Amino acid sequence: MADVINLEEQERDWVRFFREHWDCDWCGMPTRGRVYEETQTVVCSACRKPLLEIDSDPQHYIAFEEDLD
C-alpha cells in the first residue's frame, strides 16, 4: 500500500514515483519518475516522456484471487 501525499504541502507540483532509479527507455537517463498534480502518468524527470500511464477505467483492472488451498 502506498502513502498518499498532499501536494499542497509540498514546494513542488510533482512527487517521485519509484524508490530506486530506473533507466528511461526513451533517453537512457536515470530517473525515479515524476507524477504531476492531477495526472495519471509517470514521466521521466529528464526528458518528460511517459514511463507508465495509469488507466482509470475499472473495466481494465485485473483482479487476482488468492489461492487458499
HUHU-V863356 format. One record per residue. RES is the residue in one letter. PSI is psi in degrees with one decimal (999 if undefined). OMEGA is omega in degrees with one decimal (none if undefined). D_CENTER is the distance of its C-alpha to the mean C-alpha in whole Angstrom. Layout:
res:RES psi:PSI omega:OMEGA d_center:D_CENTER
res:RES psi:PSI omega:OMEGA d_center:D_CENTER
This chain:
res:M psi:138.3 omega:-177.9 d_center:14
res:A psi:156.9 omega:174.7 d_center:11
res:D psi:138.6 omega:176.5 d_center:13
res:V psi:128.2 omega:-177.1 d_center:12
res:I psi:130.1 omega:177.0 d_center:13
res:N psi:113.3 omega:-176.8 d_center:15
res:L psi:-20.8 omega:179.2 d_center:15
res:E psi:-25.7 omega:-179.9 d_center:18
res:E psi:-8.3 omega:-178.4 d_center:19
res:Q psi:161.2 omega:177.4 d_center:17
res:E psi:2.3 omega:-178.6 d_center:19
res:R psi:167.7 omega:-177.3 d_center:16
res:D psi:24.3 omega:178.8 d_center:14
res:W psi:161.6 omega:174.3 d_center:11
res:V psi:154.2 omega:175.4 d_center:9
res:R psi:146.7 omega:-177.3 d_center:8
res:F psi:-48.6 omega:-177.8 d_center:5
res:F psi:147.2 omega:176.8 d_center:7
res:R psi:-39.1 omega:-179.3 d_center:11
res:E psi:160.1 omega:177.3 d_center:12
res:H psi:144.3 omega:172.3 d_center:13
res:W psi:152.5 omega:169.6 d_center:12
res:D psi:123.5 omega:-178.8 d_center:14
res:C psi:133.9 omega:177.1 d_center:13
res:D psi:-22.5 omega:-177.7 d_center:15
res:W psi:-51.5 omega:-172.9 d_center:16
res:C psi:-12.0 omega:178.8 d_center:18
res:G psi:-2.1 omega:-179.3 d_center:18
res:M psi:149.7 omega:175.6 d_center:17
res:P psi:138.0 omega:-179.3 d_center:15
res:T psi:151.4 omega:171.1 d_center:11
res:R psi:3.7 omega:179.1 d_center:9
res:G psi:148.0 omega:176.9 d_center:6
res:R psi:143.7 omega:171.3 d_center:7
res:V psi:120.6 omega:-179.8 d_center:6
res:Y psi:153.8 omega:-178.5 d_center:9
res:E psi:134.4 omega:177.8 d_center:11
res:E psi:30.7 omega:173.4 d_center:12
res:T psi:165.3 omega:179.1 d_center:10
res:Q psi:30.1 omega:-177.7 d_center:7
res:T psi:134.0 omega:172.5 d_center:6
res:V psi:124.7 omega:-177.5 d_center:4
res:V psi:157.1 omega:175.6 d_center:7
res:C psi:137.3 omega:179.5 d_center:10
res:S psi:-17.0 omega:179.6 d_center:12
res:A psi:-55.1 omega:-174.1 d_center:15
res:C psi:-8.5 omega:178.4 d_center:15
res:R psi:16.2 omega:176.0 d_center:13
res:K psi:154.3 omega:-175.4 d_center:12
res:P psi:133.6 omega:174.5 d_center:10
res:L psi:-32.6 omega:-175.9 d_center:8
res:L psi:131.4 omega:175.0 d_center:6
res:E psi:133.7 omega:179.6 d_center:7
res:I psi:123.1 omega:-179.8 d_center:8
res:D psi:122.2 omega:-177.2 d_center:12
res:S psi:1.9 omega:179.8 d_center:13
res:D psi:114.6 omega:-177.7 d_center:17
res:P psi:-20.6 omega:178.1 d_center:18
res:Q psi:-22.1 omega:-176.8 d_center:20
res:H psi:-0.7 omega:179.7 d_center:17
res:Y psi:148.5 omega:175.7 d_center:16
res:I psi:126.8 omega:179.1 d_center:18
res:A psi:133.2 omega:176.8 d_center:20
res:F psi:129.9 omega:177.3 d_center:21
res:E psi:136.5 omega:-179.9 d_center:24
res:E psi:133.4 omega:178.7 d_center:25
res:D psi:114.2 omega:-175.2 d_center:29
res:L psi:3.7 omega:179.3 d_center:31
res:D psi:999 omega:none d_center:34
